[in-house]
Each structure stands twice: as structure tokens, then as C-alpha cells.
């Protein structure tokens, strides 16, 4: 997957800090997660907020903020796309 240039590497979520849920794209649970965060226009990752539509990398996984839920967009590892 081609990720946006300058995508921030955020590491792993720290369970002690504020984090938005992570869902796989096209998975039914995404709907349920959006119900839990209704009205948010940002996602949180380790207490830092990211505007809707932002991309980050957590390890080799690319995530996109979608209305308060991180959506797994794929791998940023060129050897394991």
C-alpha cells in the first residue's frame, strides 16, 4: 500500500493513555465501534489527537482516522504488503 509521505510512526498503543479503537476495514465490528465514538472528528493515539482522515503507522501497519475509529489500511512493509 502506498502510504502518504511523512506518515508518523506512533508505535504501539499504550493502554494507560487515551486511544481510539482500531478496526479492520470492511469488518462488521467497525459499525459498532463508530456507535461508541459517535460525534468525534478526531482519533486518539497515546493521548495525541489526529484529525479525521489522518494516516499514522503503528509498527508496519498503516491506520487511517475515520470519525473516531482507526481503520487498518494495510501494511507499510514493502517486503510483506
N, CA, C and O of each residue as an XYZ file, in Angstrom:
324
protein
N       0.840     -1.174      0.000
C       0.000      0.000      0.000
C       0.883      1.235      0.000
O       1.858      1.294      0.749
N       0.571      2.194     -0.802
C       1.308      3.456     -0.817
C       0.742      4.347      0.273
O      -0.425      4.737      0.231
N       1.578      4.666      1.248
C       1.123      5.499      2.345
C       1.477      6.944      2.066
O       2.418      7.205      1.316
N       0.757      7.891      2.641
C       1.066      9.293      2.442
C       2.474      9.623      2.927
O       2.930      9.084      3.936
N       3.155     10.504      2.213
C       4.504     10.913      2.587
C       4.470     11.564      3.962
O       3.573     12.353      4.261
N       5.446     11.232      4.795
C       5.539     11.828      6.120
C       4.610     11.228      7.150
O       4.358     11.851      8.181
N       4.088     10.030      6.902
C       3.196      9.388      7.857
C       3.966      9.116      9.150
O       5.016      8.474      9.136
N       3.437      9.606     10.248
C       4.106      9.493     11.544
C       4.093      8.062     12.068
O       3.067      7.382     12.015
N       5.245      7.607     12.575
C       5.354      6.308     13.245
C       4.963      6.535     14.704
O       5.637      7.279     15.417
N       3.880      5.899     15.152
C       3.365      6.130     16.501
C       3.631      4.979     17.455
O       3.354      5.098     18.649
N       4.159      3.868     16.961
C       4.439      2.719     17.822
C       3.173      1.975     18.187
O       2.199      1.975     17.434
N       3.192      1.339     19.349
C       2.040      0.576     19.840
C       1.196      1.450     20.751
O       1.692      2.406     21.347
N      -0.091      1.114     20.855
C      -0.945      1.837     21.789
C      -0.578      1.477     23.218
O      -0.398      0.305     23.548
N      -0.469      2.490     24.060
C      -0.239      2.307     25.482
C      -1.610      2.273     26.157
O      -2.333      3.268     26.113
N      -1.983      1.153     26.778
C      -3.335      1.036     27.339
C      -3.637      2.029     28.457
O      -4.804      2.229     28.794
N      -2.623      2.652     29.035
C      -2.826      3.626     30.102
C      -3.246      4.980     29.524
O      -3.871      5.781     30.219
N      -2.907      5.240     28.262
C      -3.188      6.514     27.619
C      -4.490      6.440     26.816
O      -5.009      5.355     26.555
N      -5.009      7.610     26.430
C      -6.255      7.658     25.649
C      -5.984      7.209     24.217
O      -5.100      7.744     23.548
N      -6.744      6.233     23.758
C      -6.615      5.688     22.411
C      -7.988      5.432     21.825
O      -8.917      5.040     22.532
N      -8.105      5.656     20.529
C      -9.320      5.295     19.808
C      -9.230      3.832     19.418
O      -8.130      3.301     19.263
N     -10.373      3.169     19.256
C     -10.346      1.755     18.866
C      -9.801      1.588     17.448
O      -9.849      2.507     16.631
N      -9.281      0.386     17.181
C      -8.748      0.034     15.861
C      -9.633     -1.065     15.286
O      -9.938     -2.045     15.965
N     -10.043     -0.895     14.024
C     -10.890     -1.886     13.354
C     -10.328     -2.174     11.978
O      -9.720     -1.306     11.351
N     -10.533     -3.403     11.507
C     -10.192     -3.738     10.131
C     -11.247     -3.139      9.217
O     -12.432     -3.130      9.551
N     -10.820     -2.642      8.069
C     -11.762     -2.099      7.102
C     -12.700     -3.215      6.646
O     -12.278     -4.359      6.478
N     -13.964     -2.878      6.450
C     -14.990     -3.809      5.963
C     -15.340     -4.899      6.966
O     -15.858     -5.944      6.571
N     -15.075     -4.688      8.241
C     -15.456     -5.658      9.261
C     -16.687     -5.107      9.980
O     -16.766     -3.911     10.261
N     -17.634     -5.978     10.271
C     -18.896     -5.560     10.878
C     -18.684     -4.811     12.197
O     -19.470     -3.925     12.532
N     -17.644     -5.152     12.941
C     -17.417     -4.507     14.235
C     -17.145     -3.013     14.083
O     -17.316     -2.257     15.040
N     -16.720     -2.573     12.885
C     -16.454     -1.150     12.675
C     -17.708     -0.333     12.951
O     -17.626      0.740     13.549
N     -18.870     -0.828     12.522
C     -20.123     -0.113     12.757
C     -20.357      0.050     14.259
O     -20.712      1.136     14.717
N     -20.162     -1.014     15.018
C     -20.359     -0.965     16.466
C     -19.385      0.018     17.117
O     -19.765      0.747     18.034
N     -18.134      0.044     16.652
C     -17.146      0.957     17.215
C     -17.530      2.408     16.941
O     -17.365      3.265     17.809
N     -18.042      2.690     15.741
C     -18.474      4.053     15.438
C     -19.636      4.482     16.327
O     -19.745      5.658     16.672
N     -20.498      3.552     16.700
C     -21.595      3.875     17.605
C     -21.051      4.329     18.963
O     -21.633      5.204     19.604
N     -19.935      3.735     19.401
C     -19.347      4.063     20.704
C     -18.645      5.410     20.717
O     -18.473      5.996     21.785
N     -18.236      5.918     19.560
C     -17.486      7.175     19.498
C     -18.236      8.222     18.668
O     -17.618      9.133     18.116
N     -19.528      8.097     18.579
C     -20.357      8.982     17.758
C     -20.035     10.454     18.036
O     -19.912     10.877     19.186
N     -19.906     11.211     16.962
C     -19.685     12.649     17.090
C     -18.226     13.075     17.131
O     -17.937     14.271     17.097
N     -17.309     12.133     17.202
C     -15.897     12.517     17.224
C     -15.409     12.829     15.821
O     -15.778     12.155     14.860
N     -14.582     13.851     15.712
C     -13.975     14.176     14.426
C     -12.462     14.008     14.501
O     -11.732     14.446     13.612
N     -12.000     13.367     15.574
C     -10.574     13.084     15.749
C     -10.413     11.658     16.245
O     -11.358     11.048     16.746
N      -9.194     11.135     16.098
C      -8.817      9.855     16.694
C      -7.689     10.130     17.670
O      -6.901     11.056     17.476
N      -7.615      9.333     18.704
C      -6.544      9.466     19.692
C      -5.595      8.284     19.579
O      -6.012      7.145     19.368
N      -4.315      8.579     19.725
C      -3.291      7.538     19.776
C      -2.290      7.977     20.829
O      -1.550      8.939     20.629
N      -2.270      7.272     21.947
C      -1.378      7.581     23.069
C      -1.487      9.043     23.500
O      -0.484      9.750     23.607
N      -2.710      9.477     23.743
C      -3.054     10.822     24.229
C      -2.882     11.935     23.188
O      -3.132     13.097     23.507
N      -2.474     11.629     21.986
C      -2.332     12.648     20.950
C      -3.532     12.531     20.012
O      -3.922     11.432     19.620
N      -4.119     13.696     19.653
C      -5.274     13.647     18.758
C      -4.848     13.913     17.311
O      -3.952     14.711     17.036
N      -5.529     13.210     16.400
C      -5.274     13.307     14.962
C      -6.596     13.602     14.273
O      -7.598     12.953     14.573
N      -6.625     14.568     13.354
C      -7.882     14.902     12.688
C      -8.388     13.770     11.792
O      -7.623     12.920     11.337
N      -9.693     13.788     11.554
C     -10.320     12.809     10.677
C      -9.599     12.790      9.326
O      -9.318     13.840      8.749
N      -9.308     11.601      8.835
C      -8.606     11.446      7.559
C      -7.105     11.306      7.687
O      -6.426     11.042      6.694
N      -6.563     11.479      8.896
C      -5.119     11.363      9.113
C      -4.659      9.922      8.980
O      -5.411      8.988      9.256
N      -3.415      9.755      8.553
C      -2.777      8.449      8.486
C      -1.630      8.415      9.479
O      -0.918      9.406      9.644
N      -1.445      7.266     10.151
C      -0.285      7.018     11.014
C       0.185      5.597     10.757
O      -0.533      4.788     10.170
N       1.412      5.301     11.209
C       1.934      3.943     11.149
C       2.128      3.446     12.564
O       2.747      4.119     13.388
N       1.601      2.269     12.844
C       1.813      1.599     14.121
C       2.600      0.339     13.788
O       2.029     -0.661     13.354
N       3.928      0.393     13.996
C       4.786     -0.683     13.519
C       4.783     -0.652     12.005
O       5.164      0.351     11.402
N       4.355     -1.749     11.382
C       4.280     -1.781      9.921
C       2.847     -1.662      9.411
O       2.592     -1.869      8.224
N       1.911     -1.330     10.301
C       0.507     -1.213      9.923
C       0.140      0.248      9.711
O       0.427      1.095     10.557
N      -0.488      0.538      8.590
C      -0.974      1.888      8.302
C      -2.412      1.985      8.788
O      -3.246      1.135      8.478
N      -2.691      3.041      9.558
C      -4.022      3.295     10.096
C      -4.529      4.635      9.569
O      -3.756      5.577      9.391
N      -5.844      4.709      9.321
C      -6.475      5.960      8.893
C      -7.571      6.305      9.892
O      -8.379      5.453     10.260
N      -7.591      7.560     10.326
C      -8.630      8.017     11.250
C      -9.934      8.200     10.494
O      -9.990      8.915      9.494
N     -10.990      7.542     10.984
C     -12.300      7.643     10.375
C     -13.334      7.874     11.468
O     -13.805      6.923     12.092
N     -13.687      9.127     11.700
C     -14.729      9.501     12.675
C     -14.537      8.861     14.044
O     -15.477      8.306     14.612
N     -13.314      8.940     14.575
C     -13.058      8.446     15.930
C     -12.602      7.013     16.024
O     -12.359      6.517     17.124
N     -12.476      6.327     14.892
C     -12.021      4.938     14.877
C     -10.842      4.831     13.919
O     -10.901      5.344     12.802
N      -9.767      4.164     14.350
C      -8.647      3.875     13.457
C      -9.013      2.693     12.580
O      -9.449      1.657     13.082
N      -8.838      2.840     11.268
C      -9.125      1.776     10.323
C      -7.805      1.238      9.784
O      -6.966      2.005      9.311
N      -7.619     -0.078      9.854
C      -6.408     -0.709      9.316
C      -6.481     -0.632      7.794
O      -7.407     -1.155      7.175
N      -5.482      0.031      7.202
C      -5.451      0.219      5.757
C      -4.500     -0.760      5.067
O      -4.557     -0.921      3.848
N      -3.640     -1.404      5.827
C      -2.714     -2.358      5.240
C      -1.334     -2.223      5.836
O      -1.139     -1.588      6.872
N      -0.385     -2.831      5.162
C       0.993     -2.880      5.643
C       1.835     -1.816      4.958
O       1.631     -1.504      3.785
N       2.784     -1.263      5.704
C       3.745     -0.337      5.109
C       5.082     -1.056      4.886
O       6.080     -0.428      4.534
N       5.090     -2.354      5.090
C       6.300     -3.147      4.889
C       6.389     -3.553      3.420
O       5.566     -4.347      2.963
N       7.373     -3.029      2.656
C       7.461     -3.363      1.230
C       7.733     -4.834      0.958
O       7.445     -5.321     -0.135
N       8.287     -5.554      1.939
C       8.560     -6.977      1.769
C       7.367     -7.859      2.122
O       7.363     -9.052      1.818
N       6.356     -7.275      2.763
C       5.178     -8.029      3.176
C       3.936     -7.152      3.030
O       3.338     -6.764      4.034
N       3.536     -6.833      1.788
C       2.424     -5.888      1.588
C       1.082     -6.407      2.040
O       0.078     -5.705      1.923
